[in-house]
């Protein structure tokens, strides 16, 4: 086994990153640790410039076309809605050389969003890290336990998956036409979870709980662990039991229309899943769903 440190290994690819946000700078640093040479990065805001200086200090800070011109592997780490315009702009400048690997990090898009660059000879792939980022070197270590949603032309799949493995993560193949559904699944699990947790904490504050996170942490930690281990078998509470009266009482004290609407929607979905799993009887489910339906007509 080689005793060379990562910085002593021969560089294999020159890496350029457009977007030194929390994701782009971290992935560039991870590729650098894997033995690639991070040569250039685009950064505009003060936070991005600090991040680039901390995580990839060896990289030159350049305009996007100049970053693209220097890269054998070009990372596009920009928001979903910005990516199509960036791709078209780079194609118009002809800065990306034929044969350049171009990987974006957006969850909602597959590799076809890179068609303008592929038409000029670039090799497109989508490498979406399934984790949240702080934009610090802590994230590089966390990549070891993360998955990436990988999509590319079939002939590039080995290269795309190899890049993910080099960053210490696990590649999971997602078909091009399924990327929107894949991303919706992740948004449902992560983004909606944050909303639900914070809403629960706010309601506890309203009843006088001084430290809602302290109260919620054991409950939510156990619920998440049980859900991942046991699926719908982990459902508990008044909806799973079919306690229609309790649910009616809950609705009576949820004053904010948006909060009540969310409670109704999630309760209905939980009831449907509990019914399908066999843990909720049809009779109790019917009574519960009647209560939820009646609330939809409330102001």
N, C-alpha and C positions, 0 to 999 in steps of 0.2 A: 504494500500500500504506500502511495506517495506521502511524503512528509511535508510537501510544499504547502504553504499558507495560500488561501484563496487569491491574495494579491500577487503571488509569485507564479501562478499558473499561466501558461500561454493563453492570451485572449483568443477567443474563437469568433466572436461577433462584435462588431462595433454597434453599441446600443444608443439610440436617440429617443428621447421622450418628449412628446408634445403634451404639456399639462403636468406641472409639478405640484398637483394637489396631493391630498393624502394618499391616494392610490398610486399615481404615477411615480412619485419619488420613491415610494417604498418598493414597488416592483422593480424599478431600475436598480435600486440598491441590492435587492435580492439577486438579480441577474449578475450584478457585479461580484457578489460573493460566490456565485457559481463559476466564476472564471471569465465571464464576458467583460468587455471594456466599455464602460459608460462614457461616451464621448461628448454628448451634447444634450441640453435640456432647454425647453422654453418655459419661462416663468415671468410673470408680470407683477402680481401683487407682492407686497412685502412678506406676507406669510409664505408664499410659494418660493420666493428668493431665499428666505431663511431655511426653508425645508430642503431646497436643493443644495445649499451650502453645507448643511448638516449631514445629509444622507448621501449625496453624490458630489462631494467637493471637487473631485477631479474633472467634472463635466463643465464644458463651456456653456454659458447662458447665451442662447442665440434666438433669432426669430424662427418661427416654425419652418419656413422653406429651407433655411440653412441647417436646422436640425435634421430634416429629412434627407438632405443631400449628403450628410456625413454618415448616415446609418446603414448598417446591414440588416439590423432589426429595429424597426420603428414602432414604438409604443404610442398609441393614441389614447390618452387617459383624460377624456373630456366628458361632460354630461351627455346623456342620450340624445337630447334634442339638438345639440351642437355638432354631433358627429357627422351627419350627412353634409352639412355646409363645409365643415373642415375638410372632409374627404374630397369634395368637389373642388375646393380651393387649391388643395395640394396637387390635384390632377392637372389643374389649369396651369400651375407654375412649372410643371414637369420636373419638380425637384426630386421626386422619388425615382431612383434608378431601377430599371428592370432587374428582377431577381431579388429585390429587397423584401424581406419578410415584414409585413405590416400587420400588427396585432392591436385590436382595440379592446378596451376593458369594460364596455357597456354590457349590461345584462339583457336588455330588451332587443338588441340587434344581433343577427348572425353575421356571417362573413359577406353576404351580398351587399350590405351597406357600403362595402369597400370596392364595389364594381368599377367606379371611375378610375381607381388606382390599378385594379387588376387588369383593366383594359390597356394599361400602359406597361404591363409586365410585372407588377408587384404580386407578391404571394400572400393572399389574405387569410386572416384567421381571427376568431373571437375568443379571448381568454378572459373570462369574467370571474374574479375572485369572490367566493361566497363567504364574506366576512366583513365586519365593519372595521374601519381604519382610524387610527389616531394621527397618522402622519409622522410617527416616530419610529426609532429602530426597534421598539417593542413589537411592532407589527411584523417585522421580518421573522422574529422567532415564532409568532403566532401562525405564520403561513404553514408551519410544519403540521398543524392540525386541521388545515382548511382544505376545501375542495374548490376546483375551478370548473365552471361550465364552459366546455370547449366545443367550438363549431368551426369547421373549415371544409374546403374541398377534400374529398376522400384521400387524394394523393398527398395532402399536407397534414393529414391527421397524425402520423408518427412524429413529425417535427413539432406540431403544436403541443402534443401530449408530453414530448420530451422537455420542452421549455418549462411546462408546469412542474414536472418532476424535479427539474434542476432547481426550481425555486423552493423545493421542499414540500410541495403540496400534492394533492391527488387530482388528476384529471377525470372529469365525468363528461362523457360524450352527450351532446344535445343536438338533435336534428335541427336543421335550419328553420323549417316551418313551425317548429315547436318552441322557438325562443320566446315569443310573447307569453305563452302559457307558463313556461319555465320561470320567467321573470315575475309574472303575476303570483306564482306560488311563493316565491321568496319574499315579495313585498307583503303578501298576506301574512306570512309567518313572522317577519322581522318588523316591518314598519307598523303594521296594525298592532303588533304586540306592544310596542312602545306607547302607542296611543291608549291602549286598554289599561296598561299599568299606570300611566300617569293620570288617567281618568279615575281609576280606583283610588289612587292616592289622594286626589282632590276631594273625592266624596268622603274619605276618612277624615280629612282635615275639617270638613264641614261638621262632622259629629264630635270634634274635639280631640282627635288623636294627635298627639304632639309629634310623633315620629312615624308617619305612615310607612316609609321604607322598612323600618325595623319590624313592623307588624306583617308586611306583605312578603318580605324576602323568604322566610321559611315556607310559607304557603305556595308562593309562585314557583319557587325552586323545585318543590316536590311535585307540583302540578306539571311543570315542564318535563321533568325527568320521567314521571309516570306516562305522560302523553307520548314521549318518544319511545318508551319501552313497550307500552301496552295499547297504543292507538286509542280507539273509541272506548275501550274497556276502562280507561282512566277517567271518563266523564263522571262527575259527582255533582252534588248540589240540587237545588229544587227543580231545575229543568230535567235533569237526568232521572229524578225520582217521580216526576210528574206532579209536583206539588203546585197545582194551579192557583190555589189560594195565596200561597206565598209570593208567587210571581205577580199576582194582582196587587198585593201590598207593595211590592217593589215599584211597580209602575206608578202607584199613587204618590210616591214620595220623590220620584225623579222629575224635577220641575223643568229642567232644560229640555226643550224639544229634541235637540240633536242627540243628547245623551239618551233620552228615552227611546228614540228611534234606533239608536245603535243597540241598546239593550234588547229591543224587540227583534231586530234582525239576527243578532247573535243567538238569542234564545231559540228562535225558530230553527236556525241551522243546527243548533245543538240537539233540539228535540228530534229533528229529522234523522240525524246521525245516530242518536240513541235508539230510536225506533228501528232503524235498519240493523243496528247491532244486536237487537233483541233485549236490551236492558230496560226499555220503556215499553209498557204494554200499549196496544192500540187504543184502549179505552181512556187511559190516562193521558196519552198523547193528544187525543181528540179534545179533551177538556182543556188542556194546556194551550193548544193551538187556537181554540176559541177565544181564550183570554187575550192572546197576542193579537188576533185578528180584530177584536173589539177595540183594542187600544189604537189601532191604525187610524180610526176615525176620530180620535181625540184631538183637540186643538194643540 
